[in-house]
Structure formats: structure tokens, C-alpha cells
């Protein structure tokens, strides 16, 4: 199943209007009981607060998700009344998948109260009356910034040459480059806000090391004052572009995606650099038909830190995700629970007030997958599913951004500590998708160690052998660190 066959909530909203146009016209809707729920007095304020950031002319582009209609006037909204009521009643809109237990915790929360949902449903069921225009709130004056949610950018970058996504493309990963000149970035810059804009409807996600990226439904990054990403001068940017669409004649398109940046005026305005712990698992195999296959990975904070936010990432079989903190004092807390993960709305959950965690806090990420025939998005419930870049394969990642007073980031690889993760090497190299890396599939730098890693001498390195090699490398690194400490002590004496 492709993304075109697995429609977003926006597309569902756009198509679910059967019956809405059968209701009487605007003039008839205006003659209503004065106690009835009306658009101008009751519904318009809710739409302004929770919906119009996307549902307006030149509305928000959330990782390629663009609202199909504006809801800024009665005339625009009235034909969609019953469809809107259905979408909010099922909580498909606004898109927000965190458990209600977290309501009020995250700054970018998109939710309606039950009272607001009931109000919209009553309005639609009563014929969607307009009411008195004098009751309407003043319209919002949205900033004119070329559609950028971060405001007027200081710099907009795109890759050097446009790329043609062919008609027959279904799932494609490519890498493009942006040559960063001295005129663009003459010195290291502290980045206040980052917003990606897909240049083609075929773009599924973008990753640019050093700037992050987007997937469907992502908000732009707008850092709290004093926090920043750091963009190094003289460093060209590499774009990992993932295209995913329904193949067919006329479906091709040109792409030259963009990223907009806003900088701090002075480094004196910056106190914290933002870092990311990338908790990922590569050595998994989801069995055919499994409806609740669970993967766990963890990461431990080596210093007192403050968590900024989370971004769970899976593909079409992703079902749920949960971040849990295990504190040094033995206590435990659920940090984020996403009980109904939606591949089409991959939300970053950003704290209203950052979460302080002491050194030694262990964060466990649990992801759950549904590879059964009951999952309508499942491409093939008879397949064993392993890690892979294509949407029809799977990923199990949980990104977690954080800051600390040391302004020091710490590398995380599959919960095993710092350094090269050979399970990732096997996953990336496994072109045959059999869970093993053949010699001819191994990267050049790994080939020389292939025989040592292949412990059972079957001509391939599987995940268990990769994990054993990881353990050996970790042991060697720890011994080297011990020897270096002993050498420093001896030299000091």
C-alpha cells in the first residue's frame, strides 16, 4: 500500500462531504432560534484558535501536509459543516496522537475540548446557521512571510540542482547537495528557527544532518529564546530525500525542496546548544501476522539535562510509541505515550516547560508494530519485516532533543553506548533483506573485518554476530580508556 492509498486526515476531510451540500442554502440557515449554536458567535472562535493556522489561504505546510480548504469565513466553512463535525467527533482533527493524559504539557498541542467538539456537532446537526455577523471575533491578521511559519527567513537554501521524480517511482531515496558559500554563511551561525518546505508532492521526508528534517505532519523548529542549533560555516549540506508516491503516467514532478533559517543576531543571545539522542533499533524482524510486536531501546543521560521534546518514527506498521524515564532513585514516569501512532502525522512533541532529568536517568523507548491483516495500511501481512529505508520496510526510532549546562552532546547508538553500531551497518547493507550482510554487500571499510565478524563461518554476518562485534568494540574502547587513564596518572607522578 502506498501513501496515495493510505490517505491523510486532510484528504479524508476533503472527500467526506457527501450529504453536506444537501442542506438548505445560506439564506435559510440564517433564520434560526436565537439560542441556537451559530457560526459567528460560537464556531468561528474555535476555528480561529485550533484550525485556521492550517485551514486558511497560504496555510501551514506541515511536512508536506497542506489543508485542502480554508475555514476563515462562513461561506468557506458552511459546505463542510457535517464533514467537520465527523472529523472532530472522532478526533481525527485536529491531528494530535498523544494520550489525553499529556494535555497541557506540550506547547504545540492541537486538541479540542469535549465541550468544543459537542458545540461543533450541534452546530452541524442544527443546519449550520450563520447567526449575526456582529457576533464574530475580529479576523486574525496572519503574518505575510511568503507562507513561512517561522516568519521572514534570514536565509533560504535549496539543493544545487532540481531533481526529476520519474513517473515510475514508487519508493526512492536519493542524496542531493547544497554548496554553502562564504556569502551565504561567512561564519558559524546560531539558528533560532528552521522550516523545511517540500518542493514536490512526491516528497515523503527530508533529512539534512545539522539542520534536522521533516516528515508528514512535522511542525517547523522554533527554539525557545536562548536555545539554538549551530550551523557551521564552510560545510556543504547533504539532503537525504525520500520520495514516495503512486507510480503511473503523469505522476512525475520536479523537486528542489527548500529550508528556511532564522538566525540569532548575536552569540551573546544564546545560552544552550540543542542536542539529540537518536534511539534506534536495527536488529529486529517483525513476524508475519503479528499484531503487537514490541521493540525496546534505551538511552542514559550522563549529565543533568533538560528534555526539550520527542519525535517517534515508524512506518506503515507502526502502532504505538512510549517514552519512559527510570530515575536514579528508583522511581519511574511515562514521559510520552502515543497510543495510536499515525504514519501520516509524525508529530514532534515539544514541552511547554522543559523536563529536568538528573544524570543517570535511563529513558526507555517502546515501539509497537501491527503486521496483521487487520492493519489497513499494511502492505503485506505475510512478510517478515526488517529495518529498511523504503516505506514498505520498517524503522523503530525515537528522537529526543535536550540541553545541558555543559553544552555537550552525547552520541547514542541502539542503547549500547558510544561508537560505531555494526547492527546499523548490517541493516543498511542488507540489500537482499534476509537479515544478514553478505561479503559483497559489506562497505569497503568493513570488508577487512568481515571474516572476524562471521563467527559461524557461513559467509554472512547476521544481527547476533553484529551485536557480538559491537560488544567487542565496546570492550576494546573501555580498555583503551582505562589504559589512557593509567598512563595519565603515571605521567602525573
N, C-alpha and C positions, 0 to 999 in steps of 0.2 A: 504493500500500500504506500502510495506516495503522499506528499504533503497536499497535493491537489485533491486526493481522495479523502484526506483527513482534514476537513475544513476547520478554520479558526472560528472562535466565537463570534468575531466580527462578521465573517461570511455567513454564519448561521443566522445572525441577526438580520443581515441584508436580505436573506431569502425567505425568512419566516414571516411573510406579510399576508399570507392567504387569509382572507376574511377581514383584514383591517380596512380595506378600501370599500367594503360593502356597507359600512356605516354611513349615515347621512352626512351631508356636506357641512361646511364651516358655519353657515348661517344658522342651520338647525341646532348645531352644537352650542351656539351662544345662548339660546333660550333655556336656562337651567334654573333649578332651585338655588336660591342664594346660599344655602347651607352646603351645597354640593362641593366636592373637591374640584378645583379649577386649575387650568394650566398656569395662568398668570400669577395667581396668589400662592398656589401650593406646589405645583410640579416644577416650574421654572427655577426656583431657588435650589432644588435638589439637583437638577441637571447642571446648573452652574457650578455647584460645589464638587460634584463627583463625575460628571460626564463630558462637559464641554472642552476640557483640556485635549481630548481626542476628537470628540464629535463637534467640530467647527470647521469652517473653511481654513485650509492650511493647518489642520490639527496635528497633534503629536504623531511622530513616526517612531513607534516603539519597536525597534529592531526589525523594521520592515512591515510591521502591522499598522495599517492606516485605516481609520474609521471610514466606512463606505457612505456615510451621510452626516450632515450637520444637524444638530439639535439645539440651535440657538434661537429659533423663532417658533411661534405656534404653527405657522404654515409649513415649516420644515418638519416639525415633530408629529403633527396630527396623523399623517398617514401611517406612522409606525407605532401608534399607541398600543395596540394589542400585542405586537411583537415585543416591544419594550417591556410590557408587563410580564410576558412569559419569561424573558431573559432575566429580569431582576428577581422574579419569584423563585427561579431555580438557582439563583446566584451565579449564573454563567456570566453575568455582567453586574458590576464592573469586575474585570478579571483579577482575582486575588485568591490564592490557593492555600495560604497559611491557615492553621487551625484558629477558630474563633477565640481560643484561649490567649492568643497573642494580640487581640485587638487593642489598639492604643500603644503598642510597643514600637512599631516601625514607622518611620517618618513618611514613607511613600505608600502607606496603606490605602487601598482602594476598596472600600466597603460601604454598604448601606445598612442602616439600622432596620430592624423589623418594622418599625413604625413607618419609615420612608418607603419600604417595599410595599406595605399594605396601602399606603397613600397612592402610589402609582397604579397599583392593581385596581383600586376603587375608581380612580380617575378613568382608566381604560374601560372598565366594565360599565360605567355610567354614561358612555358615549363620548368621552374625552372632551368635555366642554372647555371653551376658551376662558370664560369669565371676563372680568373687567380689566382691560389693558392697564388701567391706572394702578392696579394692584401689583404689577410686575416689578421685580427688582431692576435696578439700573443694569444695563448690559455691561458685561466685562469688556474692558478695552485690552485685548491681548497684545503683547508687545510685537512690534514689527521688526523681525530679525531674520527675514528670509526663511521662516519656518523652523529655525533652530531653537530648541527649548532652553538651551543654556544662555540665550541672548546673543548679541552680536559677537561673533568669534574674533579672536586676535589673529588666528591663522587657520586656514583650511588646507588640508593635504589630501592628495589622491595618488593612486599608483601611476607610474610614469606613462604607461600605455594602456588604452582601453582594451578590454578582452571580450571576444565574441563567444557567448554561450550558445553552442550549436543546438539545432532543433532536436537532435537525437540524445542530448544529455538528459540523464535521469539523476545521477548522483555523481558529483565531480568535485575533487579537491585540487586546487592549484595554488601556486605561490607567486605573488607579484611583488615588485619593489618600488619604493618611493625614494628617490635620491634627495637627501636633505642637504641643501646648500647652506653656505655660511650666511647668505642673505636671509634665508628663512629662519634659521636658529643660530645666531652668531655665538651664543654661549649657552651653557646649561640653563634650562628654564624650569621653574616650579609651576606645575599645571594645576589650575583651580578646577577646571571643568573639561569634560571630554564627551563628545557626542558623535557617534557614527551614523552615517546615512547610506543605506544600500543604494547602489546605482542601477539595480535591475530587480524585477520581481522574482528572478531565479535565485537570488542570494538567500541562503539559509542562515549562515553565520559567518562572522569575521573575527579573526584573532590577529592582533598586532602586538607582539611582545614589546613591553614597555609602556603600552597605552591601553591594554586590555582588549575589548572587543564587544560584539553584540551577538545575541541570538534572538529568535522571535519573542517579542514582548518585553525586551530589556528597556529599562529607563536609561537616560544618559547619566554619567557620573558627574555630580556636582558636590565637591568636597565642602565640608564644614570649614568655616574660616580657620586658618592656621594649619590645615592639613593639605597635603599635595602629593601628586605623583611627580617624579623627576624625569625630564626629557633631556637626554644627553646630546650635546652639540656634536656635529660631525658623524653621527650614527645614522646610516640609512635604515629605513623601516622595511620590514618584511611582512607582507599581508598573507595570512592563510585564508583563502577564500573557499567556502563550501557552497556549491550550487546544488539545488535540489528542486526538481520540477517534473511535471508530466511531459515525457518526450512526445514529439509529433511535429508535423509540418506547421510552420508559422509560430512555433513557441520559442524560437531563439531570440536573443536580445544582446545588446551591447551593455557592458558593465564597466564603470570606472568609479567605484564607491569612494566615499569621502569620509574624513574625520575632521571635526571642528574642535579647536582648542581655545581655551581662555587661560591666560597666564596671570600670576601674581605680579604686581608692579615691582615688588622688591622682595629679596630673600629674607629680609627682616620681618616680613608678614607671615613667614612660615615657621611653625614650631615642630611639626611632625611630618615625616615621610610615611606614606601608606604602603604596607606590605601585604602579601597574600600567602596564605598557607593553602597549597593545592593538594587536597586529599583525594587521591585517585587509586583505583584498583584495576589491574590489567589481567591478573591470573584467575579469571572466572569463566565458567561455562554454564549458561542458563539452560537447563534440560528442556526438551520438548514438552509442552503442555503444562509446565509449572506455573502456577498462578500466584505464588507468594515466595519467589526466590529472593533470599536476603544476602546482601553483601555488606561487610563492615570494614571500615578502615579508621585509623585514629591518628591523632597528632597531639604532641605535648608542648605547651608553652615553656620555653626555657627561662623567660624573664616575665616580670609583672607586665601585663599588657592590657589593652582595651580593644575589644572586638568592635569593628565598625559595621560589618554586615556579612551576609551569606548569599551564595548562589549555588543551589543544587543543579546538576546537569545529568540528564539521561536522554535516551532516545525514545522510540515509539513504544517500547515495552515498559518504560519507567512508570511506576505506580505510586510510590510514596517515598519520602525522604525525611530523615530526622537527625538533628544535631543534638548531642547530649554532652554536658560537662560533668566530669568527675573531678572533684576538687581534692587538694592535698589533705584536707581534714576528714575525708571520707564521705562528704555529702555529695549529692547528685542533683542535677537540674536539667530539664529539657529546655534547650535554647531556642530551637525552631522545629516545629512539626508541620510538615506539608503532607497531609493525609491523602490528597488527590492531586498528584503531580500532573501537569498538563504540558506536553511537549511543545504546544503552540504558544504558551505563555511562560517563558523561562525568566521568572522574576528574580531580581536582586532585592533582598530584604535588608534594608538599611535602618539601623537603630535611630530612634528619636534621641535617646541618651545612650552613649556607648556603654557596652557591657565590660566592666572591670573584672579581670581574672588574674589570680596570683600565679607566679611561677610554679610549674609543676602541674597545672591544670591540664587534664587529658580530655580532649574533645573527640568523641566517637561519632562518626557518620554512618548511618544505616540507610541503605537504599534498597528498595523492594521492586521486583520486576514481575510482570504478568505476561508469560509467554504462552498463555492458553488461548483457545478459540473464543473464549468469552471476551477477550480484549479486541474491540472493533478496529483498533489501529494496528494490530499485529500483522506484519507482512506474511509470516509463515509459522504457525504454531507447531509444525512438525520438525522445525530446525533446532539444533543445538546452537545457541547464540553466544558468541565470544566478543571480546573487545574488538572494535574496528571503527574506522572513521566514517564509512557510509552510514546513512540513516538506518538502513536495514540491519546493521550490526548494532552493538550496544556500547555504551560508556557508563561508568559509575564514578562520577566526580562530585566533590563538594568543595567549592572555593570559599575561603573565609578571609576577609580583609581585616587588618588590625594595625595598631600603632603601639609604640612604647617609647619611654623616655630616652632610651639608648639610641633611638633611630637606627635600629639594626634589625634586618630581616633574617629569617632562618629558613633554610631550604627544607622542604618536606617531600619525601618520596615514599608513597604507599605505607606510611607509618613505620618504616624501617630505619629512619634516621637520615643523615645527610649523605649525599653522594649519588653515584650512578645507579639507577634501578634497572637491572637486567631483565626483569619481567616486562618492563616497558619496551625494551629493545626487542624481545621476542614478539610482543604484541604488534609492534609497528612493522616488524619484518615478516610476519606470518601471512604471506600472500595467499597461501592455499587455505587459510582459515581452519587448520586442523589442530590448533593449539600448540604447534611446535615450530621451531625455526630450523630449516634445513641449512646446510653449509652454503649453498648457492644463494640463499636468502639473506645471510648474515651481512651486516655492514662491514666495510673494509677493516675498520679498527677493531672489530670483534673477531674476525676470522682467525687471527693468530691464537686466540684463547679458546677456540671452538672445541678442540679435542679435550681440553681440560674440563670444560663445562659439560660435555657429553659424557656423563658418568657411566651410563649403562652401554655406551658404545653402539647405539643403534643408528648413528648417523644423523641424529637430530637432537636439539635441545628443547625440552619441554619446560613447563612452568615450574615444576618441582625442582628441576635441575637449575633453573634460573634463580629460584629462591635460595638454593644451596650456595650458588655462586655469590649472591648478594650477601649472605651471612659470612662467607669467607672474606669478601672485600671489606665488610664492616669490621671483622676481627682484625684484619691487617691494618686498617686505619686506626683502630683503637690502640694496637700495639705500637704503631708508629708514633702516635700522640704520647703514649707512655714513655717511649724511648726519648722523645724530644724533651719531655719534662725532666726526665732524669739527667739528660745532657745539660739542660739549663741550670739545674741545681748543682751539678758537678762544676760547671764553669763559674758559678757564683761563689763556690767555696774556694 
